[in-house]
Amino acid sequence: MAIESEVLVVGGGLAGLTATLAAARAGADARLLSYKQSTLRNASGLVDILGYTPEGDGPLVDPYDAIADLPDEHPYRTVGVPTVREAMALFDDAVPWYRGGHTDRNALLPTHGGSVKPTARYPEGASAGLASDDRDVLLVGFESLVDFDAPQAAAHLRAAGVPFDARGVTIRFPGDLRADATVTRYAKLLDTDGEVTVRGQARPVRDALAERVNTQLHGEERVGFPAVLGDDDAPGIRAALGDRLGAEVFEVPMGPPSLPGLRLEDRLFAALDAAGASIETGNPVVDYDGDGRVERVYVERNGARIPNAADQYVLATGGLVGKGVESDREGVSEPVFGCHVPHPDDRYDWFETDAFGDHPFARFGVSTDDDLRPTRADGGTEFDNLRAAGSVLGGYDFAAEKSGSGVSIATGYAAGRAAAEEVR
Amino acid sequence: MASAPHVVIIGGGSTGAGIARDLSMRGLDVTLLEQGNLTHGTTGRMHGLLHSGGRYAVSDQKSAAECIEENRVLRRIASHCVEMTGGLFVKRPEDSEEYFEEKLRGCEACGIPAEVVSGSEARAMEPHLAEDIDKAISVPDGAVDPFRLVVANAASASEHGARIETHSTVTDLLVDGDEVVGVEVDHASGAGRHVHGVEGGTEEIRADYVVNATGAWAGRIGEMAGVDVEVRPSKGVMTIMNTRQVDTVINRCRPKGDADIVVPHETTAILGTTDEEVEDPEDYPEEEWEVDLVIDTLSELVPMLADARTIRSFWGVRPLYEPPDVGSTDPTDITRDYFLLDHEERDDLRGMTSIVGGKFTTYRMMGEEISDHVCDQFGVDADCRTAEVPLPGSEDFSVLRDYMDEFGLRSPVGRRSVERLGSRADEVLKTTDPNPVVCTCEGVTRAEVQDAIEGSGSNLNAVRIRTRASMGNCQGGFCCHRLASELHGEYDEATTRAAWNELLEERWKGQRHALWGEQLSQAMLNYALHATTQNRDHDPAERDGPPVDFGAFDDGATPTDDPPTRDAVADGGRDGD
């Protein structure tokens, strides 16, 4: 007997989570199979829709405005602007502490290199850092935390022409954290407000940290820290530091492992639970049965192949990073269902000469029909009941466009909802 | 003439740095000029093999004997640059038995310790060797870090008073009648350490003697004085694997051919190579077939290479030379021997000698010979000491053991740092400040990076070759911005950003040849981290057009006619951010 559900989603990143949530909220019996750690841990936690056109114009003030001019094969063109808006409404409802939904305009957020990036949604914890806010900023870095150099980031922001004064200082984090402490170690210590020893005296870490920053603060109304300010009690930590500093406190999004990304992932899993979806993590889908229609997939668990059957399937296994798209010297493929992935024959045509050139590999992924169903090389549909969502889709370069989260949410929503409609 | 003759050496590869050390130790006044970073030309683009001489034991026994002699010298004077891995000449069933015997006899004739091992013994040493290997000859090949070795030579020269100028291109030779009397130099960023954004300038440097040690570029320098130096540059590819499939140098035991060596190097294995004559040492095609050829052919020796992950490929240009009357058509036939071309004897041009051809392993011997020659010109009577005096970092290698658990570093990181730094570990790592790891793949700490910056200025590629930071699996995906941050403070933001961009481009260059499988996934991740989160591809600080209109974007204020989603939040609980 196979494990049965109405809608089965393969892949637990932003697209798969959104697809499962959309299907479950539409009343379907939805099940999520997630194999590996989600790529959300690599993401800054900022949720972008579209920051630049494929031609590189931008930063775009209004991402929705630009969608009509995207190429036909772009996933946003497949789902259309109204669907993108509905999908973002679902996201806003599921993750209430995200900001930016009050306006169609993009926000510009400072990130750890000191540049600013356009984004449509941002965690509440980053909101006091908006680059269009004209209040002065003090950035605070920690001596041992090599991913964020506050003086450099502040100087970089000034070079970018931000409308406020930015200053950066580096302090030693209070207490005796080892030089290679992870971001979660900082977060845990702040979460518990653990005691640290400063000049022979034991003190709560939040007090000790605020005191060190206070001596450096020269009237700035906003203070930015690297995104390590807690996991369980982030609002409490920001409030406590803010009170002691007399300034608004924000986090600067960083690279992996990204606490804001992990917090977002936790929250979406909780939303799935609340919506009644079933979730299985840690085991890969290794095979499927079906011809023209997916009958069942096989999950490998402790060496056994466990069949999982559903009426409708969503492929949300990610792109090259998430290994939903694979390659070897001969070509590029989609490993779970063997869907066609268009690509140039010669691998030397997969990339451009410059590091930030217009790389074809960044657009690798399956192509689909209007209903997000992957298509074969001859244009026909691969499977009647399989839709694709997120980075496994081709035809767009999320890194250059700053569109990864938005495409995942919009196509995840569209695929999940369409799948649920089929079983209704 | 001043108290000591002033010698200008052009070329900061192994040969030039070796000559600079030798002459400065003999008391001469030395200036070394290099157009890029040290090792910029051929030296930084070799496979990292410390020859036992076995490779030349049949075809070129003079070179083979020199190799084993210098192999022993380098183990003594440069222990912190050398890893004695041992090497195997492996015979497959289809390879000639006769040649195998010839190789063995050749090694014996040249004094190279060589021993036949059976196929099963070879596989016991190297479990990933192909099942059908017949047998092998074991020789004392090793791995050597060319960057570390050249930097140590330059440091030693510097300690003996030499002036070392990198990023300084010789634009002309100053010729007075029939004598070279100096050089004209274009400094990319002023004299001294390279700093991005600093105004350069030209300088005339007068010299009593000029040594042209520019390898594949020797013809270009020769032309400036109207003499012909017929270097025959030949390119070869090297493909870097992400891990060491072998811990011994693996050579194919056959007369000659492409793709016949795997060198375990630090955390990687390097596959080589091809041999194709090129017109221009700076502009030649880097081709797909070369990468495929080394992978496919070497898979016959180590089958797992066929599907293994490669992290990048690079090409080097051999500075081959043969006297014009030999006329080899195939570059593999050109001798690997070196030649000292005294332009006075050869072209009636006094004051300059070129040194061409040769191999990395014998760089010191070449340096000694040309230093003898230069000293003869001036009647200087001073002994060469470069074979006896250890290089900086290799003075007392027993310190390695003592340092293993010191410096507050996790022990694998500490061990690797100390191996790289050798006897310099103490001065570099003893810091009272926190010393976090900057490059996780290669275990490079802040103290090492800072030491490298002190030595090489704002050039992160120079920091890279000194420390190996950004040379591991992720190819800089996770550490390029951290390295840039390490520059900041000493250098301003604009300088830092220029160096950061340059490092990103350099790291991309070699990865392009490894873009499939795991490394394509890695490249996409790196691209996503740098473009998506750091917005390196559209940095507002580097815009061509009008500045960003920050006022047009969301400033957080909720317009009154929009639904105020802000107030809808009351959670603050477990799920709250």
Boltz contact constraints between the chains, C-beta under 6 A:
constraints:
  - contact:
      token1: [A, 44]
      token2: [B, 533]
      max_distance: 6.0
  - contact:
      token1: [A, 52]
      token2: [B, 538]
      max_distance: 6.0
  - contact:
      token1: [A, 61]
      token2: [B, 552]
      max_distance: 6.0
  - contact:
      token1: [A, 96]
      token2: [B, 569]
      max_distance: 6.0
  - contact:
      token1: [A, 97]
      token2: [B, 569]
      max_distance: 6.0
  - contact:
      token1: [A, 97]
      token2: [B, 576]
      max_distance: 6.0
  - contact:
      token1: [A, 97]
      token2: [B, 577]
      max_distance: 6.0
  - contact:
      token1: [A, 101]
      token2: [B, 565]
      max_distance: 6.0
  - contact:
      token1: [A, 102]
      token2: [B, 558]
      max_distance: 6.0
  - contact:
      token1: [A, 102]
      token2: [B, 562]
      max_distance: 6.0
  - contact:
      token1: [A, 102]
      token2: [B, 565]
      max_distance: 6.0
  - contact:
      token1: [A, 103]
      token2: [B, 554]
      max_distance: 6.0
  - contact:
      token1: [A, 105]
      token2: [B, 553]
      max_distance: 6.0
  - contact:
      token1: [A, 105]
      token2: [B, 554]
      max_distance: 6.0
  - contact:
      token1: [A, 106]
      token2: [B, 553]
      max_distance: 6.0
  - contact:
      token1: [A, 107]
      token2: [B, 553]
      max_distance: 6.0
  - contact:
      token1: [A, 107]
      token2: [B, 554]
      max_distance: 6.0
  - contact:
      token1: [A, 108]
      token2: [B, 553]
      max_distance: 6.0
  - contact:
      token1: [A, 111]
      token2: [B, 533]
      max_distance: 6.0
  - contact:
      token1: [A, 111]
      token2: [B, 534]
      max_distance: 6.0
  - contact:
      token1: [A, 113]
      token2: [B, 481]
      max_distance: 6.0
  - contact:
      token1: [A, 113]
      token2: [B, 534]
      max_distance: 6.0
  - contact:
      token1: [A, 115]
      token2: [B, 534]
      max_distance: 6.0
  - contact:
      token1: [A, 115]
      token2: [B, 535]
      max_distance: 6.0
  - contact:
      token1: [A, 115]
      token2: [B, 539]
      max_distance: 6.0
  - contact:
      token1: [A, 116]
      token2: [B, 540]
      max_distance: 6.0
  - contact:
      token1: [A, 117]
      token2: [B, 535]
      max_distance: 6.0
  - contact:
      token1: [A, 123]
      token2: [B, 577]
      max_distance: 6.0
  - contact:
      token1: [A, 124]
      token2: [B, 577]
      max_distance: 6.0
  - contact:
      token1: [A, 125]
      token2: [B, 577]
      max_distance: 6.0
  - contact:
      token1: [A, 127]
      token2: [B, 556]
      max_distance: 6.0
  - contact:
      token1: [A, 130]
      token2: [B, 555]
      max_distance: 6.0
  - contact:
      token1: [A, 130]
      token2: [B, 556]
      max_distance: 6.0
  - contact:
      token1: [A, 131]
      token2: [B, 550]
      max_distance: 6.0
  - contact:
      token1: [A, 132]
      token2: [B, 550]
      max_distance: 6.0
  - contact:
      token1: [A, 132]
      token2: [B, 553]
      max_distance: 6.0
  - contact:
      token1: [A, 132]
      token2: [B, 555]
      max_distance: 6.0
  - contact:
      token1: [A, 133]
      token2: [B, 555]
      max_distance: 6.0
  - contact:
      token1: [A, 133]
      token2: [B, 556]
      max_distance: 6.0
  - contact:
      token1: [A, 143]
      token2: [B, 434]
      max_distance: 6.0
  - contact:
      token1: [A, 144]
      token2: [B, 434]
      max_distance: 6.0
  - contact:
      token1: [A, 144]
      token2: [B, 436]
      max_distance: 6.0
  - contact:
      token1: [A, 146]
      token2: [B, 436]
      max_distance: 6.0
  - contact:
      token1: [A, 146]
      token2: [B, 438]
      max_distance: 6.0
  - contact:
      token1: [A, 146]
      token2: [B, 482]
      max_distance: 6.0
  - contact:
      token1: [A, 149]
      token2: [B, 485]
      max_distance: 6.0
  - contact:
      token1: [A, 149]
      token2: [B, 488]
      max_distance: 6.0
  - contact:
      token1: [A, 152]
      token2: [B, 485]
      max_distance: 6.0
  - contact:
      token1: [A, 152]
      token2: [B, 488]
      max_distance: 6.0
  - contact:
      token1: [A, 155]
      token2: [B, 493]
      max_distance: 6.0
  - contact:
      token1: [A, 156]
      token2: [B, 493]
      max_distance: 6.0
  - contact:
      token1: [A, 159]
      token2: [B, 493]
      max_distance: 6.0
  - contact:
      token1: [A, 159]
      token2: [B, 541]
      max_distance: 6.0
  - contact:
      token1: [A, 160]
      token2: [B, 540]
      max_distance: 6.0
  - contact:
      token1: [A, 160]
      token2: [B, 541]
      max_distance: 6.0
  - contact:
      token1: [A, 161]
      token2: [B, 547]
      max_distance: 6.0
  - contact:
      token1: [A, 163]
      token2: [B, 550]
      max_distance: 6.0
  - contact:
      token1: [A, 179]
      token2: [B, 434]
      max_distance: 6.0
  - contact:
      token1: [A, 179]
      token2: [B, 435]
      max_distance: 6.0
  - contact:
      token1: [A, 179]
      token2: [B, 436]
      max_distance: 6.0
  - contact:
      token1: [A, 180]
      token2: [B, 436]
      max_distance: 6.0
  - contact:
      token1: [A, 180]
      token2: [B, 437]
      max_distance: 6.0
  - contact:
      token1: [A, 234]
      token2: [B, 577]
      max_distance: 6.0
  - contact:
      token1: [A, 235]
      token2: [B, 572]
      max_distance: 6.0
  - contact:
      token1: [A, 235]
      token2: [B, 576]
      max_distance: 6.0
  - contact:
      token1: [A, 255]
      token2: [B, 529]
      max_distance: 6.0
  - contact:
      token1: [A, 255]
      token2: [B, 533]
      max_distance: 6.0
  - contact:
      token1: [A, 263]
      token2: [B, 577]
      max_distance: 6.0
  - contact:
      token1: [A, 267]
      token2: [B, 575]
      max_distance: 6.0
  - contact:
      token1: [A, 270]
      token2: [B, 575]
      max_distance: 6.0
  - contact:
      token1: [A, 320]
      token2: [B, 520]
      max_distance: 6.0
  - contact:
      token1: [A, 320]
      token2: [B, 521]
      max_distance: 6.0
  - contact:
      token1: [A, 320]
      token2: [B, 524]
      max_distance: 6.0
  - contact:
      token1: [A, 321]
      token2: [B, 521]
      max_distance: 6.0
  - contact:
      token1: [A, 321]
      token2: [B, 524]
      max_distance: 6.0
  - contact:
      token1: [A, 321]
      token2: [B, 525]
      max_distance: 6.0
  - contact:
      token1: [A, 327]
      token2: [B, 516]
      max_distance: 6.0
  - contact:
      token1: [A, 327]
      token2: [B, 517]
      max_distance: 6.0
  - contact:
      token1: [A, 327]
      token2: [B, 520]
      max_distance: 6.0
  - contact:
      token1: [A, 328]
      token2: [B, 516]
      max_distance: 6.0
  - contact:
      token1: [A, 328]
      token2: [B, 517]
      max_distance: 6.0
  - contact:
      token1: [A, 329]
      token2: [B, 516]
      max_distance: 6.0
  - contact:
      token1: [A, 347]
      token2: [B, 516]
      max_distance: 6.0
  - contact:
      token1: [A, 348]
      token2: [B, 288]
      max_distance: 6.0
  - contact:
      token1: [A, 350]
      token2: [B, 515]
      max_distance: 6.0
  - contact:
      token1: [A, 351]
      token2: [B, 512]
      max_distance: 6.0
  - contact:
      token1: [A, 351]
      token2: [B, 515]
      max_distance: 6.0
  - contact:
      token1: [A, 355]
      token2: [B, 504]
      max_distance: 6.0
  - contact:
      token1: [A, 355]
      token2: [B, 505]
      max_distance: 6.0
  - contact:
      token1: [A, 355]
      token2: [B, 508]
      max_distance: 6.0
  - contact:
      token1: [A, 356]
      token2: [B, 537]
      max_distance: 6.0
  - contact:
      token1: [A, 399]
      token2: [B, 527]
      max_distance: 6.0
  - contact:
      token1: [A, 399]
      token2: [B, 528]
      max_distance: 6.0
  - contact:
      token1: [A, 399]
      token2: [B, 531]
      max_distance: 6.0
  - contact:
      token1: [A, 399]
      token2: [B, 532]
      max_distance: 6.0
  - contact:
      token1: [A, 400]
      token2: [B, 531]
      max_distance: 6.0
  - contact:
      token1: [A, 400]
      token2: [B, 537]
      max_distance: 6.0
